[in-house]
Amino acid sequence: MTFKNKVIWITGASSGIGKSLALELSKQNCKLILSSRREKALTEVKTQCANQKNIRILPFDLADYLNMKPIAKNAISLFGNIDMLINNGGISQRSLIIDTDISVDKKLMDVDYLGTVALSKAILPHFVNKQSGHFVTVTSLMGKFGSPYRSGYCGAKHALYGFFDVLRMEHEKDSIKVTMICPGFVDTNVARNALTGNGNPQKSQDNATAKGLNVSVFTKQMLKAIKKEKFEVYIGKGETKGILLKRFFPRILHRVVIKSQVK
């Protein structure tokens, strides 16, 4: 496939991976819809993009998952069509289970799971009607195996795999594609924005995140995977080996993760 002339909707586009995707895709002769909660930040991203005439801004909050149908309708109206939805928006977590209020777990599920699912379901009839469409969902290695301080985040990301695996099966007949992007550590502000046990942001960078893959390098690998219409892809450094360990040697992975003391 090619991105040329495609209409691509990116959530979480105001920073990090989403911003990097916007900058890179804006060079590839496609039309972009950029979304996040922060309209001012989205506007700033747009000014840094190429071909700004082909970019629209659509701010909304993924936590507002009961209101996704009108949001999707609005998005479709911007260019009259959508070819690809990149589900990139979300929040992370850094707190022990025993210290985490249940309201934090709910917020993680509301944003990372229900918001993403509701938005995808809202755009699904459009894809079915035109018998084409591509869902690209950014999850995490934490969607495949767990790590301390990320219990609620892991739960929400694990849930996305169950939903999108079924969506792919049910709508293969409609020529609808699903690609799951599974990042390891990527050097963005995800840790600074991560929720602590009381729901406040951490506001500090993790060592592992700071040493993670450069976001531009990550983006290029992600776009290659999307072009190849891969089912799943794991992008990162040595931490991606955890996928194989989880499958074949789960006890070894358990010990490795505990020993790593990653926070």
Backbone bond lengths (Angstrom), bond angles and torsions (degrees), N, CA, C in turn:
res aa  C-N    CA-C-N  psi(-1)  N-CA   C-N-CA  omega(-1)  CA-C   N-CA-C  phi
1 M - - - 1.464 - - 1.516 110.15 -
2 T 1.304 116.10 166.84 1.460 122.48 176.36 1.527 108.73 -132.36
3 F 1.313 116.47 154.85 1.465 120.86 177.37 1.525 112.17 -85.90
4 K 1.312 116.95 -10.19 1.460 121.73 -176.30 1.521 110.63 -58.90
5 N 1.336 115.17 129.18 1.466 124.20 177.35 1.530 113.95 67.68
6 K 1.317 118.04 6.92 1.458 120.85 177.85 1.534 110.44 -82.20
7 V 1.326 116.22 150.25 1.465 122.01 171.56 1.524 107.21 -101.23
8 I 1.326 116.09 117.60 1.461 121.70 -172.99 1.520 109.79 -121.52
9 W 1.315 116.17 126.95 1.470 123.25 -179.72 1.522 108.33 -105.50
10 I 1.326 116.44 122.01 1.466 122.14 -177.66 1.523 109.57 -115.52
11 T 1.322 117.60 122.50 1.466 120.57 172.51 1.532 108.67 -93.49
12 G 1.327 116.08 159.68 1.461 119.97 -176.28 1.518 111.81 63.01
13 A 1.335 116.07 36.14 1.473 120.81 -171.52 1.517 114.15 -88.78
14 S 1.325 118.08 2.31 1.470 119.83 -174.92 1.526 113.52 -84.63
15 S 1.332 117.50 -12.74 1.473 119.64 -179.32 1.524 109.56 -162.76
16 G 1.319 115.77 174.25 1.452 121.70 172.22 1.514 115.40 58.04
17 I 1.328 116.01 -135.18 1.460 122.16 -178.07 1.526 110.73 -61.06
18 G 1.333 117.38 -42.53 1.459 120.77 -179.04 1.511 112.94 -61.30
19 K 1.318 116.19 -43.73 1.466 120.41 177.36 1.519 110.39 -63.51
20 S 1.319 116.97 -44.86 1.464 121.13 179.86 1.522 111.27 -61.18
21 L 1.327 116.93 -39.70 1.469 120.49 175.84 1.524 111.22 -61.88
22 A 1.331 116.61 -43.18 1.462 120.61 -179.96 1.528 110.87 -61.33
23 L 1.318 116.63 -45.30 1.464 120.59 -179.19 1.527 111.29 -62.07
24 E 1.323 116.61 -42.73 1.467 120.81 -177.14 1.525 111.44 -73.77
25 L 1.330 117.38 -45.28 1.458 120.08 -177.42 1.525 112.60 -69.31
26 S 1.330 116.52 -27.20 1.468 118.98 -179.87 1.528 111.91 -64.00
27 K 1.328 116.87 -17.65 1.466 121.34 178.46 1.528 112.29 -87.09
28 Q 1.337 117.06 -4.43 1.463 119.52 -168.50 1.532 113.73 -111.25
29 N 1.325 115.65 30.37 1.472 121.38 172.19 1.524 113.27 55.64
30 C 1.338 115.44 41.68 1.461 119.41 173.99 1.523 109.00 -122.37
31 K 1.301 116.63 169.93 1.459 122.16 176.92 1.521 108.47 -102.22
32 L 1.343 116.28 138.33 1.462 120.89 -174.50 1.522 111.78 -122.83
33 I 1.318 114.75 141.26 1.461 122.60 168.21 1.520 106.36 -115.99
34 L 1.322 116.77 120.13 1.460 122.15 -175.93 1.524 109.78 -107.03
35 S 1.331 115.84 126.61 1.463 120.35 -177.40 1.524 111.92 -131.61
36 S 1.313 114.41 146.64 1.463 124.80 168.74 1.528 105.08 -173.02
37 R 1.318 117.53 -175.28 1.468 119.57 176.87 1.520 111.93 -74.78
38 R 1.342 117.61 -27.36 1.469 121.87 -166.87 1.526 111.63 -99.99
39 E 1.313 116.23 99.36 1.464 120.97 -177.30 1.524 112.15 -62.73
40 K 1.338 117.29 -41.55 1.459 120.52 -179.32 1.523 111.13 -61.75
41 A 1.317 116.65 -43.17 1.459 120.10 179.74 1.522 111.24 -66.59
42 L 1.328 117.18 -37.38 1.463 120.70 177.16 1.528 110.80 -63.05
43 T 1.317 116.13 -40.55 1.463 120.43 178.32 1.520 110.92 -62.80
44 E 1.327 116.85 -39.34 1.459 121.28 177.78 1.529 111.26 -64.75
45 V 1.339 116.07 -39.76 1.469 119.71 176.50 1.523 109.81 -62.35
46 K 1.313 116.80 -44.28 1.463 120.89 -179.47 1.526 111.53 -58.13
47 T 1.333 117.43 -40.15 1.471 120.39 -178.71 1.525 111.63 -65.75
48 Q 1.338 117.31 -21.63 1.466 121.26 179.52 1.526 112.61 -90.22
49 C 1.320 116.55 -7.25 1.462 121.50 -177.13 1.523 112.11 -87.54
50 A 1.320 115.92 158.04 1.463 121.67 170.24 1.519 108.86 -81.04
51 N 1.328 116.82 162.14 1.472 122.30 173.81 1.530 112.58 49.93
52 Q 1.324 116.35 53.59 1.460 121.10 -174.72 1.529 113.43 -61.95
53 K 1.322 116.87 -22.22 1.472 120.11 178.77 1.527 111.11 -65.25
54 N 1.324 116.80 -19.72 1.462 121.69 -179.17 1.527 112.40 -99.48
55 I 1.329 117.23 19.54 1.463 121.23 -177.04 1.528 110.03 -124.72
56 R 1.315 115.62 134.57 1.463 121.76 175.35 1.525 109.27 -122.57
57 I 1.322 115.30 151.03 1.470 122.83 179.87 1.532 109.01 -107.85
58 L 1.325 116.80 131.13 1.464 121.05 178.40 1.539 109.36 -139.29
59 P 1.337 116.83 87.49 1.470 119.12 -179.28 1.524 112.00 -75.41
60 F 1.316 116.16 139.60 1.466 122.24 171.88 1.522 108.28 -166.05
61 D 1.323 116.03 169.21 1.464 122.95 -176.65 1.523 109.44 -110.06
62 L 1.324 117.67 121.91 1.460 121.41 178.54 1.526 112.30 -60.15
63 A 1.320 117.22 -25.78 1.462 120.25 179.39 1.530 111.54 -66.09
64 D 1.326 116.95 -18.49 1.462 122.28 178.92 1.533 109.31 -85.03
65 Y 1.317 116.79 54.70 1.463 121.29 -168.97 1.528 114.50 -69.57
66 L 1.336 117.98 -16.25 1.460 120.20 177.59 1.527 112.26 -81.52
67 N 1.329 117.30 -4.16 1.462 121.28 -175.53 1.527 112.30 -117.31
68 M 1.318 118.12 24.88 1.458 120.48 -173.39 1.528 114.41 -77.35
69 K 1.319 118.68 -26.38 1.464 119.51 -178.46 1.522 112.59 -61.62
70 P 1.338 119.88 -49.12 1.475 118.44 177.20 1.519 113.00 -66.30
71 I 1.318 117.14 -30.75 1.466 120.15 177.22 1.528 110.04 -65.59
72 A 1.336 116.25 -44.51 1.462 120.13 177.90 1.524 111.44 -63.69
73 K 1.324 116.42 -40.47 1.477 120.71 177.85 1.524 110.80 -60.95
74 N 1.323 116.25 -41.68 1.461 121.74 177.82 1.523 110.21 -62.68
75 A 1.342 116.76 -43.58 1.466 121.12 -179.63 1.526 111.08 -61.13
76 I 1.318 116.53 -44.96 1.468 120.55 -179.89 1.523 110.88 -61.50
77 S 1.322 116.72 -36.91 1.468 121.10 -177.47 1.526 112.73 -67.77
78 L 1.323 118.09 -21.65 1.465 120.78 -175.52 1.522 112.33 -64.52
79 F 1.340 116.95 -38.99 1.468 121.05 177.02 1.528 112.21 -125.45
80 G 1.323 117.17 -1.06 1.454 120.90 -178.95 1.511 114.34 83.44
81 N 1.336 116.43 2.18 1.460 119.90 -175.62 1.522 109.15 -169.25
82 I 1.322 117.40 154.90 1.463 122.76 168.49 1.524 107.57 -136.43
83 D 1.320 116.40 131.44 1.464 121.49 179.37 1.521 112.73 -101.90
84 M 1.330 116.21 -28.36 1.463 119.38 -175.34 1.521 110.19 -147.33
85 L 1.331 115.74 134.86 1.460 121.68 172.90 1.522 107.98 -112.58
86 I 1.331 116.24 118.01 1.467 120.67 175.79 1.518 107.74 -99.45
87 N 1.332 115.46 104.10 1.460 122.76 178.93 1.530 109.35 -80.14
88 N 1.300 115.80 88.64 1.462 120.67 -176.75 1.527 112.82 -110.71
89 G 1.321 118.27 -20.15 1.457 121.44 -176.24 1.517 112.57 -66.71
90 G 1.323 115.91 146.04 1.462 120.51 177.55 1.517 111.65 166.68
91 I 1.343 115.32 176.57 1.456 121.86 177.82 1.515 109.64 -132.51
92 S 1.329 116.40 156.38 1.460 121.12 179.92 1.535 110.02 -111.43
93 Q 1.306 116.67 -170.64 1.464 122.13 -173.76 1.516 109.66 -148.65
94 R 1.351 116.45 146.77 1.464 122.21 173.04 1.529 108.41 -142.86
95 S 1.312 116.95 85.26 1.469 121.04 177.57 1.519 109.50 -164.47
96 L 1.343 115.91 146.86 1.452 121.24 176.20 1.526 110.58 -69.44
97 I 1.310 117.08 150.12 1.465 121.89 -179.14 1.524 111.27 -53.72
98 I 1.336 116.48 -46.07 1.458 120.72 -174.70 1.532 112.53 -66.27
99 D 1.333 115.98 -20.88 1.467 121.05 -178.93 1.522 113.17 -100.37
100 T 1.329 117.69 1.15 1.459 121.06 -172.02 1.520 111.70 -102.23
101 D 1.330 116.31 119.63 1.458 121.37 177.16 1.525 109.64 -66.54
102 I 1.317 117.19 144.21 1.466 121.36 -177.87 1.522 111.95 -60.71
103 S 1.326 117.91 -24.34 1.465 120.79 177.53 1.530 111.44 -63.47
104 V 1.342 116.40 -29.41 1.465 120.84 177.36 1.522 110.02 -70.48
105 D 1.337 116.69 -43.65 1.465 120.42 176.20 1.527 110.52 -58.42
106 K 1.329 116.14 -41.68 1.466 120.24 179.51 1.521 111.36 -63.83
107 K 1.323 117.06 -42.98 1.459 119.69 -179.38 1.529 110.97 -63.41
108 L 1.326 116.55 -40.55 1.463 120.42 178.18 1.522 111.06 -61.78
109 M 1.334 117.04 -42.28 1.461 120.37 177.60 1.527 111.30 -68.99
110 D 1.324 117.08 -39.78 1.463 121.04 179.95 1.517 111.57 -60.11
111 V 1.328 116.25 -44.22 1.466 120.65 -175.50 1.529 111.89 -85.23
112 D 1.338 115.72 -56.20 1.464 119.75 -171.40 1.518 113.43 -73.51
113 Y 1.336 117.27 -33.59 1.463 119.84 -179.03 1.538 112.13 -104.24
114 L 1.335 117.47 -66.21 1.464 119.70 -173.46 1.527 112.80 -63.28
115 G 1.330 117.75 -38.57 1.460 119.95 178.29 1.516 111.80 -62.81
116 T 1.334 115.88 -44.79 1.461 121.19 179.43 1.525 111.35 -66.44
117 V 1.325 116.62 -43.97 1.469 121.10 179.83 1.531 110.76 -65.05
118 A 1.327 117.06 -45.66 1.462 120.46 -178.49 1.527 111.62 -63.00
119 L 1.323 117.13 -40.74 1.461 120.34 178.74 1.524 110.43 -65.81
120 S 1.319 116.60 -42.04 1.466 120.79 179.41 1.524 111.34 -64.75
121 K 1.337 117.44 -40.52 1.458 121.01 177.45 1.529 111.34 -66.59
122 A 1.326 116.42 -32.09 1.460 120.31 179.92 1.526 111.81 -70.02
123 I 1.335 116.72 -32.74 1.470 120.02 -178.95 1.526 111.73 -90.99
124 L 1.325 116.97 -14.78 1.462 121.46 -176.15 1.533 113.87 -57.46
125 P 1.340 121.10 -45.67 1.471 119.38 179.03 1.531 113.36 -58.67
126 H 1.324 117.05 -33.22 1.470 121.17 176.64 1.525 110.03 -63.65
127 F 1.327 117.07 -44.24 1.471 121.29 178.29 1.530 110.76 -64.91
128 V 1.340 116.54 -40.89 1.465 120.21 -179.71 1.526 110.58 -65.07
129 N 1.314 116.72 -42.60 1.473 120.59 -178.20 1.520 111.90 -61.71
130 K 1.323 116.51 -36.83 1.468 117.89 -179.01 1.534 112.87 -96.94
131 Q 1.353 114.64 2.54 1.475 121.44 176.60 1.536 112.56 54.83
132 S 1.321 114.07 41.07 1.466 120.26 173.00 1.517 108.24 -168.88
133 G 1.317 115.87 157.65 1.454 121.37 179.19 1.512 109.95 156.55
134 H 1.307 115.50 156.49 1.469 120.08 -176.08 1.521 108.73 -138.87
135 F 1.327 116.26 117.99 1.457 122.00 171.20 1.520 108.54 -93.38
136 V 1.332 116.54 124.89 1.467 122.27 174.14 1.524 106.67 -118.47
137 T 1.319 116.94 115.98 1.461 120.73 -175.21 1.520 110.21 -117.31
138 V 1.326 115.15 122.28 1.468 121.30 178.37 1.524 107.91 -87.18
139 T 1.310 116.11 116.01 1.460 120.91 178.40 1.524 108.57 -106.91
140 S 1.313 117.43 -116.71 1.458 122.30 -179.15 1.523 107.83 -177.98
141 L 1.326 117.20 159.11 1.460 118.81 167.63 1.521 110.13 -56.58
142 M 1.350 115.74 -27.86 1.467 120.65 178.42 1.524 111.73 -70.08
143 G 1.327 117.59 -5.30 1.450 121.48 171.56 1.508 112.20 -87.46
144 K 1.337 116.64 -6.62 1.459 122.00 179.95 1.526 112.77 -114.71
145 F 1.330 116.58 -29.62 1.472 120.74 173.43 1.518 108.40 -151.78
146 G 1.326 116.81 162.62 1.459 120.73 -172.52 1.517 114.03 -96.03
147 S 1.344 114.28 169.39 1.454 122.11 176.74 1.526 107.98 -156.20
148 P 1.334 118.36 141.54 1.464 120.23 179.83 1.534 112.65 -53.59
149 Y 1.321 115.88 152.38 1.456 125.62 178.69 1.525 113.70 76.58
150 R 1.338 117.51 4.14 1.471 120.59 -175.01 1.538 112.25 -132.98
151 S 1.306 118.47 28.71 1.463 121.32 -171.67 1.524 113.06 -57.96
152 G 1.335 117.25 -51.10 1.462 120.78 -178.80 1.517 112.34 -67.20
153 Y 1.323 115.91 -38.54 1.463 121.98 177.43 1.525 110.13 -64.10
154 C 1.336 116.35 -45.12 1.469 120.54 177.87 1.521 110.71 -60.09
155 G 1.333 116.54 -43.60 1.451 119.73 -179.49 1.512 112.76 -60.42
156 A 1.336 116.43 -44.30 1.462 120.52 -179.40 1.526 111.58 -66.68
157 K 1.318 116.63 -40.71 1.466 120.31 -178.83 1.531 111.40 -71.72
158 H 1.345 117.53 -37.48 1.464 119.73 174.32 1.531 110.27 -58.24
159 A 1.323 116.45 -42.38 1.464 121.21 -176.48 1.527 112.21 -61.72
160 L 1.326 117.27 -33.90 1.457 120.60 -179.51 1.523 112.24 -60.37
161 Y 1.331 117.05 -35.36 1.463 119.99 -179.98 1.522 111.12 -64.83
162 G 1.334 116.69 -42.16 1.454 119.04 178.15 1.513 112.26 -60.19
163 F 1.324 116.85 -45.14 1.460 120.82 -178.53 1.522 112.05 -65.57
164 F 1.330 117.70 -50.77 1.464 120.04 -173.09 1.522 113.08 -75.30
165 D 1.329 118.70 -25.19 1.459 120.01 172.09 1.530 109.97 -62.06
166 V 1.335 115.97 -42.01 1.464 120.03 179.94 1.530 110.88 -71.21
167 L 1.327 117.13 -40.99 1.464 119.68 178.08 1.528 110.13 -57.88
168 R 1.328 116.49 -42.58 1.465 120.72 179.67 1.533 110.31 -60.70
169 M 1.324 117.01 -42.71 1.466 121.14 -179.39 1.524 111.77 -67.42
170 E 1.323 116.52 -46.69 1.460 120.38 -175.17 1.520 113.24 -67.86
171 H 1.343 116.75 -27.75 1.467 119.12 -173.31 1.524 113.99 -118.19
172 E 1.323 116.50 18.77 1.464 119.18 170.69 1.527 109.92 -59.97
173 K 1.344 116.32 -36.09 1.467 121.62 179.50 1.518 112.34 -63.31
174 D 1.339 116.86 -19.90 1.460 121.80 179.55 1.528 112.16 -99.16
175 S 1.315 116.42 12.05 1.479 122.39 179.66 1.522 112.12 59.79
176 I 1.332 116.59 33.79 1.460 121.87 177.98 1.528 109.09 -97.23
177 K 1.323 116.12 128.88 1.459 122.36 -177.45 1.528 110.75 -100.47
178 V 1.315 115.67 151.02 1.462 122.14 174.15 1.523 108.60 -133.15
179 T 1.324 116.27 125.63 1.463 122.25 175.35 1.523 108.96 -122.54
180 M 1.330 116.76 124.46 1.458 122.21 177.73 1.525 108.78 -100.61
181 I 1.325 116.59 118.94 1.459 123.23 -179.94 1.525 108.05 -100.33
182 C 1.326 116.39 121.41 1.460 121.45 -172.25 1.534 109.53 -117.35
183 P 1.343 117.88 91.73 1.468 119.98 -179.06 1.530 112.32 -76.74
184 G 1.328 114.11 147.48 1.453 119.86 164.00 1.521 107.33 -87.62
185 F 1.323 116.80 -137.48 1.459 119.72 177.55 1.532 109.79 -79.06
186 V 1.339 115.59 126.07 1.462 122.21 177.69 1.522 106.98 -127.61
187 D 1.314 116.30 134.77 1.465 121.26 -174.27 1.534 110.61 -75.49
188 T 1.341 115.46 87.45 1.458 123.10 176.91 1.531 108.38 -134.48
189 N 1.328 116.31 -169.99 1.468 120.83 177.45 1.523 113.29 -90.28
190 V 1.326 117.84 14.76 1.462 120.49 -175.97 1.526 112.06 -57.93
191 A 1.332 117.58 -37.41 1.471 120.06 179.84 1.523 111.56 -72.45
192 R 1.327 116.72 -39.34 1.470 120.17 179.18 1.531 111.20 -62.19
193 N 1.331 116.10 -34.65 1.461 120.46 -178.31 1.523 113.18 -89.37
194 A 1.333 116.93 -4.58 1.461 121.19 -176.46 1.529 110.94 -63.22
195 L 1.335 115.76 144.49 1.460 121.24 -179.28 1.514 111.35 -80.50
196 T 1.320 116.46 138.84 1.462 121.67 172.75 1.533 108.47 -93.48
197 G 1.312 116.14 -175.62 1.456 120.67 -173.04 1.511 115.54 -60.24
198 N 1.335 117.27 -27.33 1.468 120.17 179.98 1.534 112.73 -97.49
199 G 1.333 116.45 3.97 1.461 120.44 177.51 1.506 115.28 95.65
200 N 1.336 117.70 -5.04 1.466 120.96 177.50 1.519 110.57 -83.45
201 P 1.331 118.10 151.40 1.463 120.16 178.56 1.520 111.83 -68.52
202 Q 1.318 115.60 149.38 1.460 121.37 -178.98 1.531 111.77 -66.15
203 K 1.330 116.62 -40.31 1.466 124.64 176.56 1.525 114.36 68.47
204 S 1.317 118.34 12.06 1.462 120.47 177.16 1.521 109.19 -136.11
205 Q 1.316 115.55 155.10 1.454 121.51 -177.70 1.527 110.65 -85.88
206 D 1.328 117.48 143.64 1.461 123.05 172.28 1.527 109.26 -83.14
207 N 1.324 116.79 146.59 1.462 119.62 175.65 1.520 111.20 -61.29
208 A 1.330 116.34 -43.21 1.465 120.03 -177.81 1.531 110.97 -64.53
209 T 1.323 116.45 -39.81 1.461 120.24 179.22 1.527 110.79 -67.56
210 A 1.328 116.22 -41.45 1.465 120.72 179.62 1.526 111.59 -62.53
211 K 1.329 116.45 -31.31 1.465 121.58 179.85 1.520 112.15 -91.13
212 G 1.329 116.09 5.11 1.455 120.70 -176.51 1.513 113.56 -74.07
213 L 1.309 114.82 -179.15 1.460 122.00 -178.30 1.528 110.56 -61.89
214 N 1.317 116.22 138.19 1.457 120.49 173.99 1.525 109.60 -58.41
215 V 1.332 116.67 135.43 1.461 119.98 -172.52 1.521 112.40 -63.37
216 S 1.321 118.03 -31.53 1.457 120.77 178.13 1.526 110.97 -69.07
217 V 1.324 116.32 -40.45 1.472 121.12 176.76 1.528 109.52 -63.14
218 F 1.334 115.68 -44.51 1.457 120.54 178.33 1.530 110.84 -58.47
219 T 1.318 116.71 -46.32 1.463 121.61 -176.62 1.519 111.64 -60.15
220 K 1.308 116.90 -43.55 1.468 120.51 -179.99 1.525 110.56 -61.70
221 Q 1.339 117.16 -41.33 1.463 120.37 178.72 1.523 110.78 -68.03
222 M 1.316 116.37 -37.91 1.463 120.81 178.16 1.518 111.13 -62.57
223 L 1.311 117.67 -45.80 1.458 121.16 -178.55 1.526 111.81 -65.48
224 K 1.329 117.20 -33.92 1.472 120.42 175.09 1.525 110.45 -62.61
225 A 1.334 116.14 -42.25 1.463 120.66 179.68 1.529 111.36 -64.94
226 I 1.340 116.21 -38.94 1.465 120.23 178.80 1.533 110.11 -64.88
227 K 1.322 116.52 -43.62 1.466 120.42 178.90 1.520 111.64 -58.68
228 K 1.321 116.35 -36.04 1.467 121.36 -179.79 1.526 112.03 -82.67
229 E 1.341 116.31 -2.49 1.460 122.72 179.06 1.527 111.77 54.70
230 K 1.326 115.82 42.46 1.455 120.96 -179.86 1.531 110.65 -67.63
231 F 1.337 116.67 149.87 1.455 121.60 175.03 1.525 110.13 -69.04
232 E 1.337 116.57 -51.37 1.462 122.51 -179.21 1.517 109.19 -142.14
233 V 1.331 116.13 148.06 1.452 120.01 174.55 1.517 108.69 -145.71
234 Y 1.340 116.50 139.79 1.460 122.80 -179.03 1.524 107.80 -112.11
235 I 1.332 116.38 119.76 1.457 121.30 -173.10 1.525 109.53 -123.78
236 G 1.310 116.56 121.06 1.451 121.20 179.24 1.518 109.78 172.89
237 K 1.308 115.26 -154.36 1.466 120.66 177.82 1.534 108.66 -106.47
238 G 1.327 117.95 -136.73 1.454 121.77 -175.94 1.513 114.73 -61.53
239 E 1.333 116.19 -22.25 1.470 119.71 -177.35 1.530 112.96 -64.61
240 T 1.335 117.51 -19.43 1.466 119.34 179.45 1.528 112.19 -68.36
241 K 1.325 117.70 -16.36 1.469 120.79 177.25 1.529 110.89 -64.65
242 G 1.327 115.78 -18.77 1.452 119.92 178.02 1.517 113.33 -59.79
243 I 1.344 117.64 -25.08 1.461 121.20 178.57 1.523 110.61 -61.96
244 L 1.330 116.70 -47.27 1.462 120.75 179.50 1.519 111.39 -69.53
245 L 1.331 116.51 -40.00 1.457 119.37 178.53 1.527 111.09 -61.64
246 K 1.314 116.90 -41.27 1.463 120.75 179.55 1.520 110.80 -60.54
247 R 1.322 116.60 -38.95 1.461 120.74 -176.39 1.527 112.82 -75.21
248 F 1.339 115.73 -43.54 1.460 118.82 -171.71 1.527 114.12 -105.98
249 F 1.338 117.08 -28.40 1.467 120.75 -175.74 1.529 110.54 -136.96
250 P 1.334 118.84 63.47 1.465 121.13 -173.78 1.523 114.24 -60.54
251 R 1.321 118.33 -32.50 1.472 120.04 178.06 1.520 111.54 -68.45
252 I 1.338 115.76 -36.99 1.468 119.43 177.16 1.528 109.58 -65.70
253 L 1.336 117.36 -43.19 1.462 120.30 178.04 1.527 110.37 -59.88
254 H 1.326 116.68 -42.55 1.461 121.60 178.06 1.523 110.79 -53.68
255 R 1.331 116.14 -47.85 1.470 120.03 -178.40 1.526 111.39 -69.35
256 V 1.345 116.34 -39.02 1.468 120.41 -179.28 1.530 110.70 -62.36
257 V 1.331 116.50 -45.42 1.458 120.57 -177.42 1.540 110.26 -65.35
258 I 1.327 116.98 -43.99 1.460 119.67 178.89 1.528 111.24 -63.11
259 K 1.307 116.07 -42.63 1.467 120.95 -179.12 1.528 111.38 -65.19
260 S 1.315 116.63 -32.54 1.477 120.45 -176.32 1.513 111.97 -66.99
261 Q 1.354 116.58 -27.26 1.474 122.26 -178.95 1.525 112.09 53.14
262 V 1.318 115.78 35.57 1.460 120.35 177.87 1.517 109.64 -70.13
263 K 1.323 115.97 134.02 1.464 120.75 176.22 1.517 109.75 -124.31
